[in-house]
Amino acid sequence: MFQYVSSYRRNASGNHGKVIGFTILQSLLCVVLPSILIFGAMLLPLLLTMTDVSGEAVGVAAGLWILVMFLVYILVMIFVIYPIFVGILRYFASAYKGKEFSFGEAYKVFKKGNYSKLIKIALLVFVLYFVLSLIIGLIVNILMTVVLIPLMPLGMMMEDPNAAMTGASVALIITAVVLMFIVTIIAYIPYIILYIYFATVFMVYIDEPHIPTVDKLKVAWDIVFRSEASMIKLFFSNLLLYILVFAVMFIIMIGLGLISAFVTNSPAVILTLFIISGLLALIFTVWISYLIVGSIVAYYFAGRESLDRMKDIRAQESAPAYQHENTDFE
């Protein structure tokens, strides 16, 4: 089940701390910092409230300014943040292949020739993800509506203040809750598959940046759905890791709630517990996220090797049974 997680941990042994450290630093410099600056700039119209400008004018200026900064953020995401995320994948790929890499490895995506191709694939992935998300969201909403239909008679019955909850009503509620839970879990499945596929697309870009954009999508499709590498194992391992993160968060929240109930007279202790728990939760989340990305990188190389192997086998099968050394007879 966790063979790709194990494969990455084994192949990248000795570089885990380096990859995590570089990834966190790049995320802070190129993702968190620009986001803070842009969202902080959205608040600049509030300075107008210190002047004699009317409240209506401030509201209009704030709305237009927020729209402009939101568009700026989208551009920064496409032209800076997306490329940096792909550059971070270079850390993972280098660690897996046992190659030396430096902090500047991530910035190779901005090299002339590579950057324009990356922007093309990033825009295409952005559009595909947006369209597919709309379709998935529509299907999920339809399923939710179908699930809620059995509750309509219960809603009409509860309009009567004298109505009592019957066994059938309780059964309807339990059934609806269970079905909604199942639909919610199912709704995450296509998003995990999309994440795996698009991450594989960017891995193809890292591995072969100069092939045409459409070919990158085709190669990624073959790796995910046609290679000997098991996407099913990768999917369930990632799903279980996501569930593990949510379970740990839930346990931490319940634990903090119970402990806080017994130390209500010690605010300092409660604050300390919250800080320690938050740090532990953050460290655990970073480690699990690292393993998820690492497993996809290992999966990519396993799938790519299997495709190359399958190609060699087909070439051997289509080749003549023997080769004449004397070409005069050919």
C-alpha positions as CSV (number, residue, x, y, z in Angstrom):
1,M,0.0,0.0,0.0
2,F,2.7,2.5,1.0
3,Q,5.4,1.2,-1.5
4,Y,5.9,4.6,-3.1
5,V,6.2,6.3,0.3
6,S,8.8,3.7,1.3
7,S,10.6,4.0,-2.1
8,Y,10.9,7.7,-1.7
9,R,12.1,7.5,1.9
10,R,14.7,4.9,0.9
11,N,16.0,6.7,-2.2
12,A,16.0,10.2,-0.7
13,S,17.6,8.9,2.5
14,G,20.0,11.6,3.9
15,N,18.3,14.4,2.0
16,H,14.9,14.6,3.9
17,G,15.9,17.5,6.1
18,K,17.5,19.4,3.2
19,V,14.4,19.0,1.0
20,I,12.0,20.0,3.8
21,G,14.2,23.0,4.8
22,F,14.5,24.3,1.3
23,T,10.8,23.8,0.7
24,I,9.7,25.7,3.8
25,L,12.1,28.5,3.0
26,Q,11.0,28.8,-0.6
27,S,7.4,28.7,0.5
28,L,7.9,31.5,2.9
29,L,9.9,33.7,0.5
30,C,7.9,33.1,-2.7
31,V,4.4,32.1,-1.6
32,V,3.7,33.4,1.9
33,L,5.5,36.7,1.7
34,P,4.0,37.8,-1.7
35,S,0.5,36.7,-0.4
36,I,0.9,38.8,2.8
37,L,2.1,41.8,0.8
38,I,-0.8,41.6,-1.7
39,F,-3.5,41.0,0.9
40,G,-2.0,43.7,3.0
41,A,-2.1,46.1,0.1
42,M,-5.8,45.4,-0.2
43,L,-6.3,47.3,3.1
44,L,-4.7,50.5,1.8
45,P,-8.0,52.1,0.9
46,L,-8.8,52.1,4.6
47,L,-6.3,54.9,4.9
48,L,-8.9,57.1,3.2
49,T,-11.0,56.8,6.3
50,M,-8.5,59.2,7.9
51,T,-9.3,61.9,5.4
52,D,-12.3,63.9,4.5
53,V,-13.4,61.5,1.8
54,S,-17.0,60.3,2.1
55,G,-17.8,56.8,3.2
56,E,-19.4,56.0,-0.1
57,A,-16.3,57.0,-2.0
58,V,-14.1,54.9,0.3
59,G,-16.4,51.9,-0.3
60,V,-16.2,52.3,-4.1
61,A,-12.4,52.8,-4.0
62,A,-12.0,49.8,-1.7
63,G,-14.1,47.6,-3.9
64,L,-12.2,48.5,-7.1
65,W,-8.8,48.3,-5.4
66,I,-9.6,44.8,-4.0
67,L,-10.6,43.7,-7.5
68,V,-7.4,45.0,-9.0
69,M,-5.3,43.4,-6.2
70,F,-7.2,40.1,-6.6
71,L,-6.3,40.1,-10.3
72,V,-2.7,40.9,-9.4
73,Y,-2.7,37.9,-7.0
74,I,-3.9,35.6,-9.8
75,L,-1.1,36.8,-12.1
76,V,1.4,36.3,-9.3
77,M,0.1,32.9,-8.7
78,I,0.4,31.9,-12.4
79,F,3.7,33.5,-13.1
80,V,5.5,33.2,-9.8
81,I,3.9,30.8,-7.3
82,Y,3.1,28.0,-9.7
83,P,6.6,28.0,-11.1
84,I,8.1,28.0,-7.6
85,F,6.0,25.0,-6.7
86,V,7.3,23.2,-9.7
87,G,10.8,24.3,-8.8
88,I,10.3,22.8,-5.3
89,L,9.5,19.5,-7.1
90,R,13.1,19.6,-8.4
91,Y,14.3,19.2,-4.8
92,F,12.2,16.1,-4.5
93,A,13.3,14.7,-7.9
94,S,17.0,15.4,-7.2
95,A,16.8,13.8,-3.8
96,Y,15.1,10.7,-5.2
97,K,17.7,10.3,-7.9
98,G,20.5,10.9,-5.5
99,K,21.8,14.0,-7.3
100,E,23.4,17.0,-5.6
101,F,21.2,20.1,-5.5
102,S,21.3,23.6,-4.0
103,F,18.8,26.1,-2.9
104,G,18.9,27.7,-6.3
105,E,17.7,24.5,-7.9
106,A,14.1,25.7,-7.7
107,Y,15.0,28.8,-9.8
108,K,16.0,26.8,-12.8
109,V,12.4,26.9,-13.9
110,F,12.9,30.6,-14.7
111,K,15.7,30.0,-17.2
112,K,15.1,31.2,-20.7
113,G,13.3,28.5,-22.7
114,N,12.1,26.6,-19.7
115,Y,10.0,29.4,-18.2
116,S,7.8,30.0,-21.3
117,K,7.0,26.3,-21.6
118,L,6.2,26.1,-17.9
119,I,3.8,29.0,-18.1
120,K,2.0,27.3,-21.0
121,I,1.6,24.1,-19.0
122,A,0.7,26.0,-15.8
123,L,-2.1,28.0,-17.7
124,L,-3.4,24.8,-19.2
125,V,-3.4,23.0,-15.9
126,F,-5.1,26.0,-14.3
127,V,-7.9,26.1,-16.9
128,L,-8.4,22.3,-16.8
129,Y,-8.5,22.2,-13.0
130,F,-11.1,25.1,-13.0
131,V,-13.3,23.4,-15.6
132,L,-13.1,20.0,-14.0
133,S,-13.7,21.4,-10.6
134,L,-16.9,23.0,-11.9
135,I,-18.1,19.7,-13.3
136,I,-17.2,17.8,-10.2
137,G,-18.9,20.4,-8.0
138,L,-22.1,20.2,-10.1
139,I,-22.2,16.4,-9.8
140,V,-21.6,16.6,-6.1
141,N,-24.4,19.1,-5.7
142,I,-26.7,16.9,-7.6
143,L,-25.8,13.9,-5.4
144,M,-26.3,16.1,-2.3
145,T,-29.7,17.1,-3.6
146,V,-30.7,13.5,-4.2
147,V,-29.5,12.6,-0.7
148,L,-31.5,15.4,0.9
149,I,-34.8,14.4,-0.9
150,P,-35.7,11.8,1.7
151,L,-35.5,14.5,4.4
152,M,-38.2,16.6,2.7
153,P,-41.2,14.7,4.3
154,L,-39.4,15.0,7.6
155,G,-39.0,18.8,7.2
156,M,-42.7,19.2,6.4
157,M,-43.7,17.0,9.4
158,M,-41.5,19.1,11.8
159,E,-43.3,22.2,10.8
160,D,-46.0,21.0,13.1
161,P,-44.8,22.0,16.7
162,N,-46.9,19.1,18.1
163,A,-45.2,16.5,15.9
164,A,-43.0,13.9,17.7
165,M,-39.9,12.2,16.3
166,T,-40.8,8.7,15.2
167,G,-38.6,5.7,14.5
168,A,-39.0,6.4,10.8
169,S,-37.9,10.0,11.2
170,V,-34.8,9.0,13.1
171,A,-34.0,6.4,10.5
172,L,-34.4,9.0,7.8
173,I,-32.0,11.3,9.5
174,I,-29.4,8.6,10.1
175,T,-29.7,7.5,6.5
176,A,-29.3,11.0,5.2
177,V,-26.3,11.7,7.4
178,V,-24.6,8.5,6.4
179,L,-25.3,9.1,2.7
180,M,-24.0,12.7,2.9
181,F,-20.8,11.5,4.6
182,I,-20.4,8.9,1.8
183,V,-20.9,11.6,-0.9
184,T,-18.4,13.9,0.9
185,I,-15.8,11.2,0.9
186,I,-16.5,10.3,-2.8
187,A,-16.3,14.0,-3.6
188,Y,-12.6,14.0,-2.5
189,I,-11.7,11.1,-4.8
190,P,-11.6,13.0,-8.1
191,Y,-9.7,15.9,-6.5
192,I,-7.0,13.5,-5.3
193,I,-6.8,11.9,-8.7
194,L,-6.5,15.3,-10.3
195,Y,-3.8,16.3,-7.9
196,I,-1.8,13.1,-8.8
197,Y,-2.3,13.6,-12.5
198,F,-1.3,17.3,-12.5
199,A,1.7,16.7,-10.3
200,T,2.8,14.0,-12.7
201,V,2.4,16.5,-15.6
202,F,4.8,18.9,-13.8
203,M,7.2,16.0,-13.2
204,V,7.2,15.3,-16.9
205,Y,8.1,19.0,-17.4
206,I,11.0,18.6,-15.0
207,D,12.2,15.4,-16.6
208,E,11.6,16.5,-20.2
209,P,11.1,20.3,-20.4
210,H,11.6,20.6,-24.2
211,I,8.9,18.2,-25.4
212,P,5.6,19.9,-26.7
213,T,3.0,20.8,-24.1
214,V,0.4,18.3,-25.4
215,D,3.0,15.6,-25.3
216,K,3.6,16.3,-21.6
217,L,-0.1,15.7,-20.9
218,K,0.0,12.5,-22.9
219,V,3.1,11.2,-21.1
220,A,1.5,12.0,-17.8
221,W,-1.7,10.2,-18.8
222,D,0.2,7.1,-19.9
223,I,2.1,7.1,-16.6
224,V,-1.0,7.5,-14.4
225,F,-3.3,5.2,-16.4
226,R,-1.3,2.9,-18.6
227,S,2.0,2.2,-16.9
228,E,2.7,-0.8,-14.6
229,A,3.0,1.6,-11.6
230,S,-0.1,1.2,-9.5
231,M,-2.1,4.4,-9.3
232,I,-4.5,2.6,-7.1
233,K,-1.9,2.0,-4.4
234,L,-0.7,5.6,-4.6
235,F,-4.3,6.9,-4.4
236,F,-5.2,4.8,-1.3
237,S,-1.8,5.6,0.4
238,N,-2.4,9.3,-0.1
239,L,-6.0,9.0,1.0
240,L,-5.0,7.2,4.2
241,L,-2.3,9.8,4.9
242,Y,-4.9,12.6,4.4
243,I,-7.3,10.8,6.8
244,L,-4.4,10.4,9.3
245,V,-3.8,14.1,9.3
246,F,-7.5,14.8,9.9
247,A,-7.6,12.1,12.6
248,V,-4.6,13.6,14.4
249,M,-6.0,17.1,14.2
250,F,-9.3,15.8,15.6
251,I,-7.6,14.0,18.5
252,I,-5.5,17.1,19.3
253,M,-8.6,19.3,19.4
254,I,-10.5,16.8,21.6
255,G,-7.5,16.5,23.9
256,L,-7.1,20.3,24.2
257,G,-10.8,20.6,24.9
258,L,-10.7,18.0,27.7
259,I,-7.5,19.4,29.2
260,S,-8.8,23.0,29.1
261,A,-12.0,21.9,31.0
262,F,-9.8,20.8,33.9
263,V,-7.4,23.8,34.0
264,T,-9.9,26.6,33.4
265,N,-8.2,28.7,36.2
266,S,-4.8,28.6,34.4
267,P,-4.9,30.6,31.2
268,A,-1.1,30.5,30.9
269,V,-1.2,26.7,30.9
270,I,-4.0,26.6,28.3
271,L,-2.1,29.0,26.1
272,T,1.1,27.0,26.4
273,L,-0.8,23.8,25.5
274,F,-2.3,25.5,22.5
275,I,1.1,26.7,21.3
276,I,2.8,23.3,21.8
277,S,-0.2,21.4,20.2
278,G,-0.2,23.8,17.3
279,L,3.5,23.3,16.7
280,L,3.2,19.5,16.9
281,A,0.3,19.6,14.5
282,L,2.2,21.8,12.1
283,I,5.3,19.5,12.2
284,F,3.1,16.4,11.7
285,T,1.3,18.1,8.7
286,V,4.5,19.2,7.1
287,W,5.9,15.7,7.4
288,I,2.8,14.0,6.0
289,S,2.6,16.5,3.1
290,Y,6.3,15.8,2.4
291,L,5.6,12.1,2.2
292,I,2.6,12.6,-0.1
293,V,4.6,14.7,-2.6
294,G,7.6,12.3,-2.3
295,S,5.4,9.3,-3.0
296,I,4.1,11.0,-6.2
297,V,7.7,11.7,-7.3
298,A,8.6,8.0,-6.7
299,Y,5.5,6.9,-8.5
300,Y,6.4,9.1,-11.5
301,F,9.9,7.6,-11.9
302,A,8.5,4.0,-11.4
303,G,5.8,4.7,-14.0
304,R,8.3,6.3,-16.4
305,E,10.7,3.3,-16.1
306,S,7.9,0.9,-16.7
307,L,6.8,2.8,-19.8
308,D,10.4,2.7,-21.1
309,R,10.6,-1.0,-20.3
310,M,7.3,-1.7,-22.1
311,K,8.5,0.3,-25.1
312,D,11.7,-1.8,-25.2
313,I,9.7,-5.0,-25.1
314,R,7.5,-3.9,-27.9
315,A,10.6,-2.9,-29.9
316,Q,12.1,-6.3,-29.4
317,E,8.9,-8.1,-30.3
318,S,8.6,-6.2,-33.6
319,A,12.3,-6.7,-34.5
320,P,13.4,-9.5,-36.8
321,A,14.2,-12.8,-35.2
322,Y,17.8,-12.5,-36.3
323,Q,20.0,-10.0,-38.1
324,H,22.0,-10.9,-41.3
325,E,25.6,-9.9,-40.9
326,N,25.9,-9.9,-44.7
327,T,23.6,-7.2,-46.1
328,D,24.1,-8.4,-49.7
329,F,21.2,-10.8,-49.1
330,E,18.8,-8.1,-47.9
